[in-house]
Amino acid sequence: MQIFLPIAEVSVNAFTLVGLGGLVGLMSGLFGVGGGFLITPLLFFIGIPPAIAVATGANQVVASSVSGVLAHVKRKTVDFRMGGVLLAGGLVGSGLGVWVFTILQEVGQVDLVVQLCYVVFLGLIGAMMLQESIRALRRSKNPTYRKRSHQHMWVHRWPAKMKFRASGLYISVIPPLLVGVAVGVLAAIMGVGGGFIMVPAMIYLLGVPTKVVVGTSLFQITFVTAFTTVMHAVSYNTVDIMLAVLLIVGGVIGAQIGTTLGARLRAEQLRILLALLVLLVCGKLALDLFLRPDELYSITTEAR
Amino acid sequence: MRVVLTVLLALWLTGGPAVAQTGEEPAPVSETGEVIPTFPDPSQRQRVIAAIAKRKEQPAEQVVAGLSRDSVAITASFDGSEILIYGAIKRETPIPDGPPLQIIVTVEAPSRPLTIWRKERKAGIWINTEKVEIGAAPGFYAVATSGPMNDILQEDWDRRYRISLPLALRAYAGKLAVEDAVPFTEALIRLRESNGLYRLDEGSVKLVDQTLFRADVRLPANLIEGDYKTRIFLLRDGQVMDVYRAPIEVRKVGLERWLYRLAFDQPLIYGLMSLAVAVIAGWGASAAFRKLRRA
C-alpha cells in the first residue's frame, strides 16, 4: 500500500515503514537502546530526504522513550535531579545543534556531516559493545573476575558540587551539564536520543550507579528529543507526522515484543549480534563516503 | 466526425482565455542580473504574430483539445495519475501537401529555484564542493511527441517556445562559480529522468489521418503542488503552426492538505501535535501491553 507523505513529498510503501519501525522497536526492546541511531540511517536508505529523516527520527524517539521512562518511574530508578541537570545542558545543546544544522544546510553539507557523525559514532559504539559483550561472555565463563567497587575520578574534583541523592553522588554540576550539551547537539544533528553516548558517559565519567542510569537517561532523552522535534518543526517544517505515525505504530509494537523476547534470550550473545549489526550499518555508510559514488551530482531545492 | 469537431470547438471556445496566454513565458535572467529577452522578444513577437497572421490568411490549421481531467488531487494514497490529452486539428481546407503534420505535447510543473552540487574527493572522502544555482527549473516536465524530436522540430522554434528539456530549465541564478555548467544541467536532467520527473516520450502521441490525436501523460507519485501548464504544439515542416494551452491544477487534498498547511502556517501547533501523537502512542502502547499481559 503506497502512501504519500505530505511533508517529505515522496510516496513510500506504508508496510515498509511500519516494518522498519517494528524492526527498530524490536531491537530497542531486546537491547534496551532507543533505536534512533538505527532508524535515521534506515530512512536515508529508503530515500527520505536527510533533513526530514533527522527531524522525524527525533519524534519517533520521543514515543519510544516515553514508554520506557514510565516503566522506570514506576520502578523508582530515575534520578530526577541528575536528569534535570542533564536536561538543562541538553536543551542548550539542542538549540545549538539546530543552529549548526541551519549553517550546514546553507553550505550544502548536511548530508556529509550527518553521515560522518553516524560513521564515527556507530563505529565507536559498535566496537565498544562488541568488546564489552565479549568480555562479559568471558567473565561468565571465568567466575574469579571481580569488579572494582567505588572509585574516585577526576570529575569529582571540579567546583560547584551538588548532591544527587538517588545516585548517591556528591559531584560538580559541570560534567553532567557538559554531557547534556553534547547529547543535545547530537540529538539535533543526528535525530537520535543519544542514549548510546549518555549511558557510557554517565557510568564511566560521572560514576552514576548502573541501576539508575537507563531510567535517568531516558528521562533526559524524552525531553530533549521533544524539544528538538518542536525546534525542527518550527524552524524548518521538516517533521513529517504521517511518517512518524507509521514508524511509531511499528515501533511501539516491536518494542513490546522485543521486551518479552529479550527476557527469554541470552543477553551477551544478543549484544554481540547488535554490535555486529551496528558495525554493518556503519560500514555501509562509510563505504558511501569513501568509495567513488555512482552519481557525483545531487540536487537540493530551496525551502518552499 | 463533424459532431466531434463541433464539440471540440465548443470546448475550445469556452477554454478561450487559456489560448490568450500565448507567449507569456517569463524571460530568463542573465549572469549580471539583467533580463535577456528570448521570447517574447518584442521584435520577434511581431514577426511571429505576422507569420501567424499570414498563415491565417491562407486558412490556418488550429488545435482544439481537451484533457481527461483538469485537476489532480494528491491524497494519502496517491501513487501517480494518468492524464489523457486528446484533440483534433481544425481546418477549413483540405489537408495541405508536404511533410505530414506533427504534434508535441508538454506538461510542466511550476518552477522552483534549485542548487546542483558536485562531489569531489577531499581528504579521502567524497564531499559536495562545487555548485550551480538554477534560477527556475520545473519540478516536473514531460514531453510527448508524434515523432523523433530532432526531425519534427526546428531548433529556432524550440528555442522560441522552450520546448525541449534543456531549454525548459531557466537561466542560472547569480554568478557562475564553475567554468563549465553544462555537466551540472545534464546531471539535473539525468537525475530527474531517473526519478520519472523529466520525461521525453518520442512517438507516444498517436495521430490519426493528420486530424485526430491523443497522448497519455503519466504523472508520477512524487509530484509537487501547483498550477501545471499543458501545451500542445502543432508542427509542420519543423515549424510551430499553432499552440494550445490549458492549465492542470495539482493540489493536496483532505488530510494531506490539512497537515501540509498546518506544518507551514502553524509550525508550533504542528510540532506540539506531533509530540502529542508520540507521547500518547508511547504511553498507550505500554499501557495496552501491560493489560494484555495481565489478561
Interface residues (C-beta under 8 A of the other chain):
Chain A: M1 Q2 I3 F4 P6 I7 E9 V10 S11 N59 Q60 V62 A63 S64 S65 V66 S67 L70 A71 G108 Q109 D111 L112 L116 A226 T229 V230 M231 H232 A233 V234 S235 N237 V239 I241 M242 A244 V245 I248 V249 V252 I253 A255 Q256 L289 F290 L291 R292 P293 E295 L296 Y297 S298 I299 T300 T301 E302 R304
Chain B: I74 T75 A76 S77 F78 D79 G80 R112 P113 L114 T115 I116 W117 R118 K119 E120 R121 G124 I125 W126 I127 N128 K131 P183 F184 A187 L188 R190 L191 R192 A221 N222 L223 I224 K252 L255 E256 R257 L259 Y260 A263 F264 P267 L268 Y270 G271 L272 M273 S274 L275 V277 A278 V279 A281 G282 W283 G284 A285 S286 F289
